[in-house]
Amino acid sequence: MDVWDVGAFTLDTAAKGGGPYNLVAPQGRDTMANLLAACLEVTGGRGELVWAE
């Protein structure tokens, strides 16, 4: 997969109404929660992550 494939996929998907897609990893492997927890860990942050709906 290269940038041209990603661009074509993105435009085609947007034309069909869009939706969430993960183009770099198997679904569920990397989550926003994991990303934010890693950010806290590597920065030594003492924040508390709270999800809001």
N, CA, C and O atoms as CSV, one atom per row, in Angstrom:
chain,resi,resn,atom,element,x,y,z
A,1,MET,N,N,0.855,-1.158,0.000
A,1,MET,CA,C,0.000,0.000,0.000
A,1,MET,C,C,0.906,1.227,0.000
A,1,MET,O,O,1.849,1.311,0.787
A,2,ASP,N,N,0.621,2.160,-0.870
A,2,ASP,CA,C,1.394,3.401,-0.898
A,2,ASP,C,C,0.451,4.589,-0.772
A,2,ASP,O,O,-0.761,4.416,-0.638
A,3,VAL,N,N,1.007,5.790,-0.815
A,3,VAL,CA,C,0.213,6.991,-0.601
A,3,VAL,C,C,-0.881,7.154,-1.666
A,3,VAL,O,O,-1.941,7.711,-1.382
A,4,TRP,N,N,-0.631,6.679,-2.870
A,4,TRP,CA,C,-1.652,6.766,-3.918
A,4,TRP,C,C,-2.840,5.874,-3.586
A,4,TRP,O,O,-3.989,6.256,-3.810
A,5,ASP,N,N,-2.568,4.687,-3.054
A,5,ASP,CA,C,-3.642,3.782,-2.644
A,5,ASP,C,C,-4.467,4.398,-1.518
A,5,ASP,O,O,-5.697,4.348,-1.536
A,6,VAL,N,N,-3.776,4.978,-0.542
A,6,VAL,CA,C,-4.471,5.593,0.595
A,6,VAL,C,C,-5.317,6.771,0.110
A,6,VAL,O,O,-6.458,6.934,0.543
A,7,GLY,N,N,-4.765,7.589,-0.780
A,7,GLY,CA,C,-5.508,8.728,-1.309
A,7,GLY,C,C,-6.752,8.296,-2.055
A,7,GLY,O,O,-7.826,8.863,-1.853
A,8,ALA,N,N,-6.621,7.302,-2.914
A,8,ALA,CA,C,-7.768,6.803,-3.675
A,8,ALA,C,C,-8.822,6.214,-2.738
A,8,ALA,O,O,-10.017,6.461,-2.897
A,9,PHE,N,N,-8.367,5.441,-1.770
A,9,PHE,CA,C,-9.289,4.840,-0.800
A,9,PHE,C,C,-10.028,5.932,-0.031
A,9,PHE,O,O,-11.244,5.850,0.147
A,10,THR,N,N,-9.306,6.948,0.422
A,10,THR,CA,C,-9.910,8.026,1.202
A,10,THR,C,C,-10.962,8.773,0.394
A,10,THR,O,O,-12.056,9.040,0.890
A,11,LEU,N,N,-10.636,9.109,-0.844
A,11,LEU,CA,C,-11.598,9.827,-1.681
A,11,LEU,C,C,-12.816,8.971,-2.000
A,11,LEU,O,O,-13.946,9.458,-1.958
A,12,ASP,N,N,-12.595,7.702,-2.317
A,12,ASP,CA,C,-13.718,6.806,-2.602
A,12,ASP,C,C,-14.620,6.653,-1.378
A,12,ASP,O,O,-15.845,6.684,-1.492
A,13,THR,N,N,-14.010,6.489,-0.222
A,13,THR,CA,C,-14.771,6.310,1.014
A,13,THR,C,C,-15.547,7.568,1.366
A,13,THR,O,O,-16.706,7.484,1.771
A,14,ALA,N,N,-14.927,8.732,1.217
A,14,ALA,CA,C,-15.610,10.000,1.505
A,14,ALA,C,C,-16.806,10.182,0.574
A,14,ALA,O,O,-17.850,10.676,1.000
A,15,ALA,N,N,-16.666,9.790,-0.685
A,15,ALA,CA,C,-17.755,9.922,-1.645
A,15,ALA,C,C,-18.937,9.019,-1.287
A,15,ALA,O,O,-20.075,9.296,-1.665
A,16,LYS,N,N,-18.656,7.937,-0.555
A,16,LYS,CA,C,-19.711,6.998,-0.161
A,16,LYS,C,C,-20.278,7.308,1.220
A,16,LYS,O,O,-21.112,6.555,1.723
A,17,GLY,N,N,-19.845,8.396,1.839
A,17,GLY,CA,C,-20.384,8.760,3.140
A,17,GLY,C,C,-19.399,8.655,4.281
A,17,GLY,O,O,-19.717,9.044,5.405
A,18,GLY,N,N,-18.215,8.140,4.024
A,18,GLY,CA,C,-17.175,8.087,5.047
A,18,GLY,C,C,-17.375,6.997,6.064
A,18,GLY,O,O,-18.170,6.077,5.873
A,19,GLY,N,N,-16.643,7.115,7.145
A,19,GLY,CA,C,-16.666,6.142,8.227
A,19,GLY,C,C,-15.279,5.973,8.791
A,19,GLY,O,O,-14.306,6.413,8.179
A,20,PRO,N,N,-15.166,5.345,9.948
A,20,PRO,CA,C,-13.847,5.146,10.555
A,20,PRO,C,C,-13.121,3.955,9.922
A,20,PRO,O,O,-13.690,2.872,9.785
A,21,TYR,N,N,-11.881,4.165,9.547
A,21,TYR,CA,C,-11.066,3.103,8.966
A,21,TYR,C,C,-9.653,3.212,9.501
A,21,TYR,O,O,-9.146,4.314,9.711
A,22,ASN,N,N,-9.021,2.085,9.720
A,22,ASN,CA,C,-7.648,2.037,10.188
A,22,ASN,C,C,-6.807,1.500,9.042
A,22,ASN,O,O,-6.952,0.339,8.658
A,23,LEU,N,N,-5.940,2.322,8.499
A,23,LEU,CA,C,-5.146,1.914,7.341
A,23,LEU,C,C,-3.738,1.478,7.690
A,23,LEU,O,O,-2.960,1.161,6.791
A,24,VAL,N,N,-3.389,1.451,8.950
A,24,VAL,CA,C,-2.006,1.147,9.303
A,24,VAL,C,C,-1.836,-0.055,10.208
A,24,VAL,O,O,-0.710,-0.514,10.398
A,25,ALA,N,N,-2.900,-0.579,10.769
A,25,ALA,CA,C,-2.767,-1.691,11.700
A,25,ALA,C,C,-4.068,-2.491,11.732
A,25,ALA,O,O,-5.126,-1.988,11.355
A,26,PRO,N,N,-3.980,-3.725,12.181
A,26,PRO,CA,C,-5.203,-4.509,12.338
A,26,PRO,C,C,-6.153,-3.820,13.317
A,26,PRO,O,O,-5.709,-3.232,14.303
A,27,GLN,N,N,-7.450,-3.889,13.048
A,27,GLN,CA,C,-8.440,-3.234,13.886
A,27,GLN,C,C,-8.320,-3.703,15.329
A,27,GLN,O,O,-8.237,-4.901,15.598
A,28,GLY,N,N,-8.310,-2.741,16.260
A,28,GLY,CA,C,-8.242,-3.051,17.677
A,28,GLY,C,C,-6.845,-3.107,18.254
A,28,GLY,O,O,-6.686,-3.066,19.474
A,29,ARG,N,N,-5.823,-3.201,17.410
A,29,ARG,CA,C,-4.457,-3.290,17.923
A,29,ARG,C,C,-4.022,-1.990,18.567
A,29,ARG,O,O,-3.461,-1.994,19.662
A,30,ASP,N,N,-4.273,-0.892,17.905
A,30,ASP,CA,C,-3.909,0.423,18.417
A,30,ASP,C,C,-5.175,1.221,18.639
A,30,ASP,O,O,-5.978,1.399,17.723
A,31,THR,N,N,-5.351,1.700,19.857
A,31,THR,CA,C,-6.554,2.452,20.187
A,31,THR,C,C,-6.174,3.847,20.667
A,31,THR,O,O,-5.020,4.096,21.015
A,32,MET,N,N,-7.129,4.741,20.685
A,32,MET,CA,C,-6.893,6.083,21.206
A,32,MET,C,C,-6.511,6.003,22.686
A,32,MET,O,O,-5.647,6.749,23.148
A,33,ALA,N,N,-7.148,5.107,23.417
A,33,ALA,CA,C,-6.821,4.945,24.839
A,33,ALA,C,C,-5.365,4.547,25.017
A,33,ALA,O,O,-4.676,5.083,25.886
A,34,ASN,N,N,-4.889,3.609,24.200
A,34,ASN,CA,C,-3.486,3.192,24.279
A,34,ASN,C,C,-2.542,4.329,23.920
A,34,ASN,O,O,-1.505,4.506,24.559
A,35,LEU,N,N,-2.900,5.100,22.898
A,35,LEU,CA,C,-2.077,6.235,22.493
A,35,LEU,C,C,-1.959,7.252,23.621
A,35,LEU,O,O,-0.859,7.694,23.950
A,36,LEU,N,N,-3.090,7.621,24.211
A,36,LEU,CA,C,-3.062,8.614,25.279
A,36,LEU,C,C,-2.337,8.103,26.520
A,36,LEU,O,O,-1.618,8.862,27.171
A,37,ALA,N,N,-2.515,6.838,26.850
A,37,ALA,CA,C,-1.796,6.252,27.991
A,37,ALA,C,C,-0.291,6.264,27.740
A,37,ALA,O,O,0.485,6.543,28.654
A,38,ALA,N,N,0.124,5.966,26.519
A,38,ALA,CA,C,1.546,6.009,26.171
A,38,ALA,C,C,2.086,7.430,26.269
A,38,ALA,O,O,3.218,7.632,26.707
A,39,CYS,N,N,1.291,8.410,25.869
A,39,CYS,CA,C,1.710,9.812,25.982
A,39,CYS,C,C,1.954,10.181,27.436
A,39,CYS,O,O,2.950,10.829,27.758
A,40,LEU,N,N,1.043,9.768,28.315
A,40,LEU,CA,C,1.238,10.032,29.735
A,40,LEU,C,C,2.504,9.355,30.250
A,40,LEU,O,O,3.278,9.950,30.999
A,41,GLU,N,N,2.702,8.116,29.845
A,41,GLU,CA,C,3.851,7.341,30.324
A,41,GLU,C,C,5.180,7.967,29.910
A,41,GLU,O,O,6.064,8.157,30.746
A,42,VAL,N,N,5.323,8.286,28.641
A,42,VAL,CA,C,6.618,8.774,28.156
A,42,VAL,C,C,6.919,10.206,28.586
A,42,VAL,O,O,8.081,10.611,28.617
A,43,THR,N,N,5.880,10.976,28.918
A,43,THR,CA,C,6.115,12.349,29.362
A,43,THR,C,C,6.174,12.462,30.881
A,43,THR,O,O,6.464,13.528,31.424
A,44,GLY,N,N,5.895,11.354,31.559
A,44,GLY,CA,C,5.878,11.398,33.017
A,44,GLY,C,C,4.652,12.131,33.534
A,44,GLY,O,O,4.615,12.571,34.683
A,45,GLY,N,N,3.659,12.255,32.680
A,45,GLY,CA,C,2.443,12.974,33.047
A,45,GLY,C,C,1.713,12.310,34.198
A,45,GLY,O,O,1.724,11.088,34.342
A,46,ARG,N,N,1.085,13.127,35.006
A,46,ARG,CA,C,0.330,12.614,36.143
A,46,ARG,C,C,-1.157,12.839,35.944
A,46,ARG,O,O,-1.938,12.749,36.892
A,47,GLY,N,N,-1.547,13.131,34.714
A,47,GLY,CA,C,-2.952,13.396,34.419
A,47,GLY,C,C,-3.806,12.145,34.514
A,47,GLY,O,O,-3.309,11.020,34.477
A,48,GLU,N,N,-5.084,12.373,34.636
A,48,GLU,CA,C,-6.036,11.271,34.656
A,48,GLU,C,C,-6.856,11.358,33.372
A,48,GLU,O,O,-7.447,12.395,33.073
A,49,LEU,N,N,-6.886,10.271,32.624
A,49,LEU,CA,C,-7.663,10.239,31.398
A,49,LEU,C,C,-9.114,9.927,31.740
A,49,LEU,O,O,-9.406,8.923,32.389
A,50,VAL,N,N,-10.018,10.793,31.300
A,50,VAL,CA,C,-11.443,10.613,31.554
A,50,VAL,C,C,-12.164,10.758,30.225
A,50,VAL,O,O,-12.020,11.767,29.536
A,51,TRP,N,N,-12.946,9.734,29.869
A,51,TRP,CA,C,-13.687,9.757,28.619
A,51,TRP,C,C,-14.990,10.496,28.811
A,51,TRP,O,O,-15.694,10.273,29.796
A,52,ALA,N,N,-15.313,11.356,27.900
A,52,ALA,CA,C,-16.571,12.104,27.955
A,52,ALA,C,C,-17.385,11.785,26.704
A,52,ALA,O,O,-16.831,11.651,25.613
A,53,GLU,N,N,-18.662,11.669,26.865
A,53,GLU,CA,C,-19.532,11.391,25.730
A,53,GLU,C,C,-20.406,12.574,25.425
A,53,GLU,O,O,-21.210,12.524,24.495
